[in-house]
Amino acid sequence: MDKFSSVFVSLGIVAVSLIAGYLAGDILHTLIRLVLPLPSVELSTGNLVTTGIYVLSASLVIFTALAFFRPAPLFASAERAATQVYAWGAAWGAGSLALFLLSSSVFPHQLLVGAFAIGVALFGLGYAALGKDSDVAGRSNFTGRLGAFAKALFGLLRKPLAWLAILITLAPLGAAAAYVKSQEFRDAVAEFRVRQNVSVDGDWITVPVNTKTQLLQPIMIRMEPGASNRMLVLERAGRLYRIGYPDDGTKELLVDFSAQVGEVNLENGAMGFDFDPRYTQEDGSARFVYLYFTSYTADAQTNYLARFDLAAGSAQDILASQQNLIAVGRPPSQYHNGGHVEFGPDDMLYLSLGEMDMPDKQQTIDTTLTGGVLRIDVMQQGGAISRPIARQPQNGTTQGYYIPLDNPFADNGDALGEFFAIGLRNPFRFAFDKSTGNIWAGDVGSTVWEEVNLIAAGNNYQFPFVEGREPTDVARPGTVIGKETGPVYTYRHTAYDRSIIGGLVYRGSRWPSLEGKYIFGDNYSGKFWAIPATGEQVETVETLGQADKYAQRGFTSIIQAPDDRILITVMGSSNSPNGAIVELVRKDGGAGSSIGGGGEAAAAAQVAMTEKEIHESFVTNCARCHGEQGRGDGPDAEMLTKALGAAPTNFLSADFANRPRPLIRQALVGGGAAVGMSEAMPPWAGVLEDEEIDALTDYVIGLREGSDGPAPE
């Protein structure tokens, strides 16, 4: 009976500790921040219940095992009570680590740290009050037994099992430290958690577009004006390239400003760009591109909006043409930079800026340019349209543009006239609806809510005193600037839905089912969603599908190409050129198709594919994993091998030669899962036509046989 009573009493202490840690969460977070810069987590009863399930389950297993090895009552001796503390540490560490890696719940670090400390104290106080070994000298009173308990804790350090318990206890703390310090570790954890917790049953998948050109963390793409066969790709480190569309293997460096960007980590680097409205003028006098990027060192950070002249000549000449329009200093925390640049139908440049980790500047428009959307006239039209800059930010300089006279705060002499909308936390991407002119933005939230906002002149989106549709603990300003406006859609954080990427309103004929819908997603989980672009508040979304990389390796921008295809940048690793441009397509084919073929555009009578077309289809759809020669050495092969423990198939291997044709074709049709292999191999049914699948089946067989094309019949 003593065994079970020890277990039940110990579980009761753990339960009380969890509740106390929950109630003291805010105080504990303040103390934790002195050691680790972890973000604040808004605790809820849901957090408490989920944490309780993991920690109490681990505690039940470990306490029960200990009770059978040490059957003495819990408070029979100081050593017995101290042993239970080590068991509690191991249970806490195991439960916390499992919660961190496996749960969809946001990790409640303050609750857990508080519960651990309170649990240790309760075990010690319990022995001091209820200890039975009063016959031992010095342990006949509360204070004496408390001292004996402390002595026993240190005495147990002579035993190897105590050190094993300590290592298990420290495991989640080590993981938390690595999570703060290492972007690669954060990305790996994100990918693991998403794979464990997210199962997206959507009708859409992504297929590769840049099958011939390697990219290192592409963060944004745009089609080059006046050239439907070319696009520009901005890499996060600070390089702008021109590549072919569809990808033809060409990659021309236009400008390299990576030396100015400096260290790229967290939310830093090159963020966005757009072309001057006069870019296509025949005289080439305005081949300007406007780039927004951060310049970071450990001691300082400056965020720039810069103009480069792509007609200047070589990459060095283009770099020399740089003109900084906005240069704003900020704390070097690397968070909340915002980062989207887009010209509107009015030919004005719109720029979204995060609050840049400057809480004292939130809800202000008179000191610096943060926390909103700016609107400026880079063509400096003057007259009845715009006027010169009248006021400089306190922490930076501005030049080379005018203030539009119809900006909402242009007439306020105490305001920076650039502001178009305010009260945003970190609006990373926005887009104009080509049909209505409405501006749709995704605003990355703090620790609870993500928002889709309809941006309009003079609106105030209420950060930080309201997030989502709920007031926060931040005091409401005495006077609220502008018109208070709530989100069109908002969703609560989980461990993986936590970083919204604003998308676009689809207006095109290729995908009729998406017409008039706002498409957006979450960088962390890789999910894509759609809502009606009516501007009316909505509570539910249509789940489209999921990208194959997550967190800061995940997708970062969405555009609609001139041929109405939906193209997406997926960043990939920071140390390997496995970034991607992918296309969002329906699994069942439907209207539209991947660049490889199919859909309504291919509804005419089918003709036999040429060997060149089959080779291009293989390169387009298969080479990123299997390599252009089919050796299993594509640019994504290393990442897949590390993540899944198995390399992509080498079509030239002896093992592959033994596989029958029907099995190979079924893998193409249904994906790896259909033939008992890796789910990383996607199903191509509905994306590729039957004829193309047949041709690719023969092609990969032909690779093993030494052919450059389909195997002979």
C-alpha positions in Angstrom: 0.0 0.0 0.0 2.9 2.3 0.8 4.0 2.0 -2.9 0.7 3.3 -4.2 0.3 6.0 -1.6 3.8 7.4 -2.5 2.8 7.5 -6.2 -0.6 9.2 -5.5 0.8 11.8 -3.1 3.7 12.6 -5.5 1.2 13.0 -8.4 -0.9 15.3 -6.2 2.2 17.4 -5.6 2.9 17.6 -9.3 -0.7 18.6 -10.1 -0.5 21.4 -7.4 2.8 22.5 -8.8 1.4 22.8 -12.4 -1.5 24.8 -11.2 0.7 27.1 -9.2 3.1 27.5 -12.1 0.1 28.4 -14.3 -1.1 31.1 -11.9 2.4 32.6 -11.5 3.2 32.5 -15.2 3.7 36.2 -15.8 6.1 36.7 -12.9 8.0 33.6 -13.9 8.3 34.8 -17.5 9.9 38.0 -16.3 12.5 36.0 -14.3 13.2 33.6 -17.2 13.8 36.5 -19.6 16.9 37.4 -17.4 18.5 34.2 -18.7 16.9 33.4 -22.0 15.2 35.8 -24.4 12.1 33.6 -24.8 8.9 35.1 -26.1 6.0 35.6 -23.8 3.3 32.9 -24.1 -0.3 33.7 -23.1 -1.2 30.8 -20.9 -4.7 29.3 -21.1 -6.5 26.4 -19.4 -5.8 24.5 -22.6 -2.1 25.0 -22.1 -2.4 23.7 -18.5 -4.4 20.7 -19.5 -2.1 19.7 -22.3 1.0 20.2 -20.2 -0.6 18.3 -17.4 -1.3 15.3 -19.6 2.4 15.1 -20.7 4.0 15.8 -17.4 1.6 13.7 -15.3 1.9 10.8 -17.7 5.7 10.8 -17.4 5.5 11.3 -13.7 3.1 8.3 -13.3 5.6 6.0 -15.2 8.7 7.2 -13.3 7.1 7.4 -9.8 5.6 3.9 -10.2 8.9 2.4 -11.2 10.7 4.1 -8.3 8.0 2.9 -5.8 8.7 -0.7 -6.7 12.5 -0.2 -6.4 12.2 2.0 -3.2 9.0 0.7 -1.5 9.5 2.8 1.6 6.9 5.6 2.3 7.5 8.8 0.5 8.5 10.8 3.7 10.1 7.9 5.5 13.5 9.4 5.4 15.4 12.4 4.0 17.1 10.2 1.4 13.7 8.8 0.3 12.2 12.2 -0.2 15.4 13.5 -2.0 15.2 10.5 -4.3 11.7 11.5 -5.2 12.9 14.9 -6.2 15.4 13.4 -8.7 12.5 11.2 -10.0 10.4 14.4 -10.3 13.2 16.1 -12.3 13.5 13.1 -14.7 9.7 13.0 -15.1 9.6 16.8 -15.6 12.4 16.7 -18.2 10.9 13.7 -20.1 7.4 15.2 -20.1 8.6 18.7 -21.1 10.7 17.4 -24.0 7.8 15.2 -25.3 5.5 18.3 -25.1 8.1 20.4 -26.9 8.6 17.9 -29.8 5.2 16.1 -30.1 2.5 18.4 -29.0 0.6 21.0 -31.1 0.4 23.2 -28.1 2.5 26.4 -27.8 5.4 25.5 -25.4 4.5 27.1 -22.0 8.1 27.6 -20.7 7.1 29.8 -17.7 4.5 27.3 -16.5 6.9 24.4 -16.7 9.8 26.2 -15.0 7.5 27.4 -12.3 6.0 23.9 -11.8 9.5 22.3 -11.5 10.7 24.8 -8.9 7.4 24.6 -6.9 7.4 20.8 -7.0 11.0 20.6 -5.6 9.9 23.0 -2.8 6.8 21.0 -2.0 8.7 17.7 -1.8 11.1 19.3 0.6 8.5 21.0 2.7 6.4 17.8 2.8 9.3 15.9 4.3 10.1 18.7 6.7 6.5 18.7 7.9 5.7 14.9 7.8 9.1 13.2 8.0 9.1 10.0 10.1 12.7 9.6 11.1 12.5 11.9 14.1 14.8 9.5 16.0 17.8 10.7 14.1 19.6 13.5 15.8 18.8 16.9 14.5 15.7 15.8 12.6 13.1 16.1 15.3 11.8 19.5 14.1 10.8 21.2 10.9 14.0 23.1 10.4 16.2 20.2 11.2 14.4 17.9 8.7 14.6 20.6 6.0 18.3 20.8 6.5 18.6 17.0 6.3 16.6 17.0 3.1 19.0 19.5 1.5 22.0 17.4 2.7 20.4 14.3 1.2 19.9 16.0 -2.2 23.6 16.7 -2.5 24.5 13.3 -1.0 22.7 11.5 -3.8 25.1 13.1 -6.3 27.4 10.2 -5.5 25.1 7.8 -7.4 25.1 7.5 -11.2 21.3 7.3 -11.4 21.1 10.8 -9.9 23.2 12.2 -12.7 21.1 10.4 -15.3 18.1 12.1 -13.8 19.9 15.5 -13.9 20.7 14.9 -17.6 17.0 14.2 -18.4 16.0 17.2 -16.4 18.3 19.5 -18.3 17.3 18.1 -21.7 14.4 20.5 -22.3 16.5 23.4 -21.0 19.2 22.5 -23.5 16.7 22.3 -26.3 15.2 25.7 -25.3 18.7 27.3 -25.4 19.5 25.7 -28.8 16.1 26.9 -30.0 17.0 30.5 -29.1 20.5 30.3 -30.4 20.3 28.2 -33.6 18.1 28.9 -36.6 18.9 25.5 -38.0 17.8 23.8 -34.8 14.5 25.9 -34.8 13.9 24.8 -38.4 14.6 21.2 -37.7 12.3 21.2 -34.7 9.6 23.0 -36.7 9.8 20.4 -39.4 9.6 17.5 -36.9 6.7 19.0 -35.1 4.7 19.7 -38.3 5.3 16.2 -39.6 4.1 14.8 -36.2 1.0 17.0 -35.8 -0.1 18.3 -39.2 -2.1 16.2 -41.7 -3.5 18.4 -44.4 -6.2 16.9 -46.6 -6.4 19.5 -49.3 -7.1 19.4 -53.0 -3.9 21.2 -54.0 -0.2 20.4 -54.1 2.9 22.2 -55.0 5.2 21.2 -57.9 8.7 22.5 -58.7 9.3 25.3 -61.2 13.0 26.0 -60.9 14.2 22.6 -61.9 17.5 23.8 -63.6 18.5 26.7 -61.5 19.7 26.4 -57.9 18.6 29.1 -55.5 19.8 30.0 -52.0 16.9 31.1 -49.8 14.7 32.8 -52.4 12.5 35.1 -50.5 10.5 36.8 -53.3 10.0 36.7 -57.0 8.4 39.0 -59.5 7.9 38.7 -63.3 10.0 41.3 -65.1 7.7 43.9 -66.7 7.4 43.6 -70.5 9.1 40.1 -70.4 6.7 37.2 -69.9 9.7 34.8 -70.2 11.8 36.3 -67.4 11.5 36.8 -63.6 13.6 38.3 -61.0 14.4 36.4 -57.8 15.5 38.0 -54.6 17.7 35.9 -52.3 17.5 36.6 -48.6 21.3 37.2 -48.3 21.1 40.2 -50.6 21.4 39.1 -54.2 19.0 39.8 -57.0 19.0 37.5 -60.1 17.2 37.3 -63.4 16.1 33.7 -64.4 14.0 32.3 -67.2 10.4 31.4 -67.0 9.8 28.6 -67.4 13.2 27.8 -65.9 15.8 27.4 -68.7 18.9 27.2 -66.6 19.9 30.8 -67.0 20.8 32.8 -63.8 22.1 36.3 -64.2 23.3 38.2 -61.2 21.9 41.8 -61.4 23.1 43.2 -58.1 24.8 41.9 -55.0 24.4 44.0 -51.9 25.0 41.2 -49.4 28.0 43.1 -47.9 25.5 45.7 -46.7 23.0 43.1 -45.4 25.6 41.6 -43.2 24.5 38.8 -40.9 21.2 37.1 -41.9 19.3 35.4 -39.1 15.9 35.4 -37.5 13.8 37.9 -39.5 16.7 39.8 -41.2 18.0 40.0 -44.7 16.5 41.2 -48.0 12.7 41.3 -47.7 11.0 42.5 -50.8 11.2 44.5 -54.1 9.2 45.9 -56.9 9.7 47.7 -60.3 9.3 51.3 -61.1 6.0 51.9 -62.9 8.0 53.5 -65.8 10.2 50.4 -66.1 9.1 49.5 -69.6 9.8 52.9 -71.1 11.7 52.4 -74.4 14.4 54.9 -73.5 15.4 52.8 -70.5 15.5 56.0 -68.3 13.7 54.4 -65.4 14.8 50.8 -65.1 14.6 51.1 -61.4 14.0 48.4 -58.8 13.2 49.3 -55.2 14.5 46.9 -52.5 13.8 46.8 -48.8 16.5 45.1 -46.7 18.1 45.1 -43.3 21.7 45.9 -42.5 22.7 44.1 -39.3 25.7 43.8 -37.0 25.7 42.7 -33.4 25.7 46.3 -32.2 23.4 48.1 -34.6 20.8 47.6 -37.3 19.5 49.9 -40.1 16.6 49.1 -42.4 16.8 50.5 -45.9 14.5 51.2 -48.8 16.9 51.5 -51.7 16.7 52.2 -55.4 18.9 50.5 -58.0 19.2 51.3 -61.7 19.2 48.0 -63.6 20.2 49.9 -66.8 23.4 51.0 -65.2 25.4 48.2 -66.7 27.3 45.4 -64.8 26.4 44.2 -61.4 29.1 46.5 -59.9 27.6 49.5 -61.8 24.1 48.7 -60.6 25.4 48.4 -57.0 27.1 51.8 -57.5 23.8 53.3 -58.6 22.2 52.7 -55.2 20.2 55.5 -53.7 18.8 55.1 -50.2 15.3 56.5 -50.0 14.7 55.4 -46.4 17.3 54.6 -43.8 15.9 53.9 -40.3 17.8 52.8 -37.3 16.4 50.3 -34.9 17.5 48.0 -32.0 19.6 45.0 -33.2 17.1 42.4 -32.0 16.4 41.2 -35.6 12.7 40.8 -35.1 9.6 42.4 -36.7 11.0 44.1 -39.8 7.9 43.8 -41.9 9.2 43.9 -45.5 6.9 44.2 -48.5 7.3 46.6 -51.4 4.6 47.0 -54.0 3.4 49.7 -56.4 -0.3 50.3 -56.4 -2.6 51.0 -59.3 -2.1 54.7 -58.5 1.7 54.3 -59.2 2.5 55.1 -55.6 5.0 52.9 -53.7 3.6 51.1 -50.7 6.0 49.7 -48.0 5.0 47.6 -45.0 7.0 47.9 -41.8 6.9 45.9 -38.6 7.1 47.6 -35.2 10.8 46.7 -35.1 10.8 45.7 -31.5 10.4 49.3 -30.4 7.4 49.3 -28.0 7.7 52.9 -27.1 7.0 53.8 -30.8 3.9 51.7 -31.2 0.7 53.7 -32.0 2.8 56.8 -32.9 3.3 58.6 -36.2 5.5 61.5 -35.3 8.9 60.0 -34.4 9.8 57.1 -36.7 8.6 54.9 -39.5 7.4 51.6 -37.9 4.3 49.5 -37.4 2.3 50.3 -40.5 2.1 50.7 -44.2 3.7 53.7 -45.9 2.7 55.3 -49.2 5.2 57.5 -51.1 5.6 59.1 -54.5 9.0 58.0 -55.9 8.3 59.8 -59.2 8.1 63.1 -57.3 5.2 64.4 -59.4 4.5 67.4 -57.2 1.7 69.9 -58.1 -1.7 68.6 -57.0 -0.4 65.1 -56.4 2.5 65.3 -53.9 4.9 67.6 -52.0 8.5 67.3 -50.8 9.3 65.6 -47.5 8.7 68.0 -44.6 9.6 65.9 -41.6 12.5 63.5 -40.9 12.3 60.5 -38.6 14.3 60.9 -35.3 16.3 57.8 -35.9 17.0 58.0 -39.6 16.9 59.9 -42.9 14.5 60.0 -45.9 15.0 61.4 -49.4 14.3 60.9 -53.1 10.5 60.9 -52.9 7.5 63.1 -52.2 4.6 62.7 -49.8 1.2 62.1 -51.6 -1.2 65.0 -50.7 -4.0 62.5 -50.2 -2.2 60.5 -47.6 -4.3 60.4 -44.5 -1.8 62.3 -42.3 -0.1 64.4 -45.0 -1.7 67.6 -43.6 -0.7 66.9 -40.0 2.5 69.0 -39.4 3.4 66.8 -36.3 3.2 63.6 -38.3 5.4 61.8 -40.7 3.3 62.1 -43.8 4.4 58.7 -45.3 2.0 56.8 -43.1 -1.0 55.2 -44.9 -2.2 52.8 -42.2 -0.9 52.1 -38.7 -1.4 49.7 -35.7 0.2 46.7 -37.4 2.8 44.4 -35.7 4.7 42.7 -38.6 2.9 42.9 -42.0 5.2 40.8 -44.0 3.3 40.5 -47.3 0.4 42.4 -48.8 -1.2 42.5 -52.3 -3.6 44.6 -54.4 -6.8 43.0 -55.7 -6.6 43.7 -59.4 -10.3 43.9 -59.6 -11.2 46.2 -56.7 -7.9 47.8 -55.7 -8.3 46.6 -52.1 -5.1 45.9 -50.2 -5.0 42.5 -48.4 -2.3 41.9 -45.8 -1.1 39.2 -43.5 0.0 40.6 -40.2 2.3 38.3 -38.2 1.0 38.2 -34.6 2.7 38.0 -31.2 2.0 34.9 -29.2 -1.7 34.3 -29.7 -3.2 35.6 -33.0 -2.4 35.9 -36.7 -4.5 38.3 -38.8 -5.7 38.9 -42.3 -6.4 42.6 -42.7 -8.0 44.8 -45.4 -5.7 47.8 -45.5 -7.3 51.2 -46.1 -6.1 54.8 -45.8 -6.1 56.1 -42.2 -7.1 52.8 -40.6 -5.6 51.8 -37.2 -5.4 48.0 -36.7 -5.0 48.4 -33.0 -1.7 46.7 -32.2 -0.6 46.4 -29.4 -3.7 47.0 -27.3 -5.9 44.6 -29.4 -4.7 41.4 -31.2 -7.0 39.3 -33.2 -10.3 40.6 -31.8 -9.4 40.5 -28.2 -7.9 43.3 -25.9 -4.4 42.6 -24.6 -2.9 43.7 -21.3 -1.4 46.7 -23.0 -3.2 49.9 -22.1 -5.3 51.6 -24.7 -4.0 55.0 -25.8 -5.8 58.0 -24.4 -6.3 59.1 -28.0 -6.4 56.5 -30.8 -5.0 57.8 -34.1 -7.1 57.0 -37.2 -10.0 54.6 -37.6 -10.0 51.5 -35.4 -10.3 48.4 -37.6 -10.4 44.7 -36.8 -9.2 41.8 -39.0 -11.1 40.1 -41.7 -9.9 36.8 -40.4 -7.8 35.7 -37.5 -6.5 32.4 -36.2 -5.1 31.4 -32.9 -1.5 30.1 -32.6 -0.7 26.5 -32.2 2.9 25.1 -32.2 2.9 25.2 -36.0 0.2 27.6 -37.2 2.0 30.8 -36.0 3.4 32.9 -38.8 1.1 34.2 -41.5 2.3 34.9 -45.0 0.0 37.3 -46.9 -0.8 36.2 -50.4 -3.0 37.4 -53.2 -6.5 37.7 -54.5 -6.7 35.3 -57.5 -8.2 36.9 -60.6 -7.6 34.6 -63.6 -9.0 31.9 -65.8 -6.6 29.0 -65.1 -8.2 28.1 -61.8 -11.9 29.0 -61.8 -12.5 27.6 -58.3 -10.1 30.2 -56.9 -11.5 33.2 -58.7 -12.2 36.0 -56.3 -10.6 34.3 -53.3 -7.8 35.6 -51.1 -5.0 32.9 -50.9 -2.6 33.0 -48.0 -0.8 30.6 -45.7 1.4 30.0 -42.7 5.2 29.9 -43.0 5.6 27.7 -40.0 3.2 24.9 -40.9 3.4 25.3 -44.7 -0.4 25.3 -45.0 -2.3 27.3 -47.7 -5.8 28.6 -47.2 -8.4 30.6 -49.1 -11.2 32.9 -48.1 -13.7 34.9 -50.2 -12.2 38.3 -51.0 -15.4 40.3 -50.2 -14.0 42.1 -47.2 -16.6 40.7 -44.9 -15.4 39.1 -41.7 -15.1 35.3 -41.9 -14.6 32.6 -39.3 -13.6 29.6 -41.4 -11.2 29.0 -44.2 -10.8 26.6 -47.1 -7.7 24.5 -46.7 -5.9 24.1 -50.0 -2.8 22.1 -49.2 0.7 22.3 -47.7 4.3 23.1 -48.8 7.1 20.6 -48.1 9.3 22.9 -46.0 8.4 24.6 -42.8 9.3 27.5 -40.5 12.1 29.7 -41.8 12.7 27.2 -44.5 9.1 27.5 -45.6 7.3 29.6 -48.2 7.7 33.4 -48.1 5.8 34.9 -51.1 3.0 34.2 -53.5 2.4 35.8 -56.9 0.2 35.3 -59.9 2.2 35.1 -63.1 0.9 36.6 -66.4 -0.2 33.1 -67.5 -2.4 33.0 -64.3 -0.3 30.4 -62.6 0.2 30.7 -58.8 3.9 30.8 -58.0 5.4 30.5 -54.5 8.9 30.9 -53.1 10.1 28.3 -50.6 13.3 29.4 -48.9 14.9 26.2 -47.9 18.1 25.9 -45.9 20.5 28.8 -45.2 23.6 26.7 -46.1 22.5 24.8 -49.1 21.0 26.0 -52.4 17.8 24.0 -52.1 15.4 26.9 -52.2 12.5 26.5 -54.6 10.0 28.2 -56.8 6.9 26.0 -56.8 3.5 26.2 -58.5 0.2 25.6 -56.7 -1.8 23.1 -58.7 -4.9 20.8 -58.1 -4.3 17.2 -57.3 -7.0 16.1 -59.7 -5.8 18.2 -62.6 -8.9 20.3 -62.9 -8.7 23.6 -64.8 -5.2 24.8 -65.3 -2.1 22.6 -64.9 1.5 22.6 -63.8 4.0 24.0 -66.2 4.6 20.4 -67.3 1.3 20.1 -69.0 -2.3 19.0 -68.4 -5.5 20.8 -67.6 -7.9 22.8 -69.8 -5.0 24.2 -71.8 -4.2 20.6 -72.9 -7.8 19.6 -73.7 -7.2 19.5 -77.4 -6.3 16.2 -79.1 -3.2 14.6 -77.6 -0.1 14.1 -79.7 2.8 11.9 -78.9 5.4 13.5 -76.7 8.8 14.0 -78.2 12.0 12.8 -76.5 12.9 16.4 -75.7 9.5 17.0 -74.1 9.8 13.9 -72.0 13.3 14.9 -70.9 12.0 18.4 -70.0 9.1 16.8 -68.1 11.6 14.7 -66.1 13.8 17.7 -65.3 10.8 19.8 -64.4 9.1 17.3 -62.1 11.7 14.9 -60.9 15.2 16.3 -61.0 15.1 18.3 -57.8 15.2 15.0 -55.8 16.5 12.4 -58.3 19.0 14.7 -60.2 19.1 15.5 -63.9 20.8 12.2 -64.6 18.6 10.2 -62.3 21.4 9.3 -59.8 19.5 10.4 -56.7 21.7 13.5 -56.3 19.3 16.4 -56.9 19.6 19.6 -55.0 17.0 18.4 -52.4 18.5 15.0 -52.0 20.7 15.8 -49.0 17.9 17.4 -47.1 15.6 14.5 -47.8 18.2 12.0 -46.7 18.7 13.8 -43.4 15.1 14.3 -42.7 13.8 10.8 -43.7 16.9 8.6 -43.4 16.6 7.5 -47.0 18.0 9.0 -50.1 15.9 9.5 -53.3 16.0 6.6 -55.7 19.0 6.2 -58.0 17.5 5.1 -61.3 20.9 3.9 -62.5 21.3 1.5 -59.5 21.1 -2.3 -59.7 18.4 -2.3 -57.1 16.2 -0.1 -59.3 16.8 -2.4 -62.3 15.0 -5.2 -60.5 11.8 -3.3 -60.0 9.0 -4.2 -62.5 7.5 -1.5 -64.7 4.0 -1.6 -63.0 5.6 -0.9 -59.6 7.5 2.1 -61.0 4.4 3.5 -62.7 2.3 3.0 -59.5 4.9 5.0 -57.6 4.5 7.9 -60.1 0.7 7.7 -59.9 0.2 7.3 -56.2 3.4 8.5 -54.7 5.9 6.6 -52.5 3.2 5.7 -50.0 1.3 3.7 -52.6 4.2 1.3 -53.0 5.4 1.1 -49.4 8.2 3.7 -49.8 8.8 7.3 -48.7 5.9 9.7 -48.6 8.3 12.4 -49.8 7.7 11.1 -53.3 4.4 12.9 -54.2 1.5 11.4 -56.2 1.5 12.8 -59.7 -1.9 11.5 -60.7 -4.0 14.5 -61.6 -1.0 16.7 -62.0 0.4 14.9 -65.0 -1.6 13.3 -67.8 -1.6 9.5 -68.2 0.5 9.7 -71.3 3.1 11.8 -69.5 3.2 9.3 -66.6 3.7 6.5 -69.1 6.4 8.4 -70.8 8.2 9.2 -67.5 8.0 5.5 -66.5 9.7 4.5 -69.6 12.2 7.3 -69.3 13.5 6.4 -65.9 13.7 2.7 -67.0 15.7 3.9 -70.0 18.1 5.8 -67.7 19.2 2.5 -66.2 19.6 1.0 -69.6 21.9 3.8 -70.7 19.4 5.6 -72.9 19.0 9.4 -72.9 15.3 9.0 -73.6 12.4 6.5 -73.3 13.3 2.8 -73.3 12.4 1.1 -76.5 9.2 -0.9 -76.6 
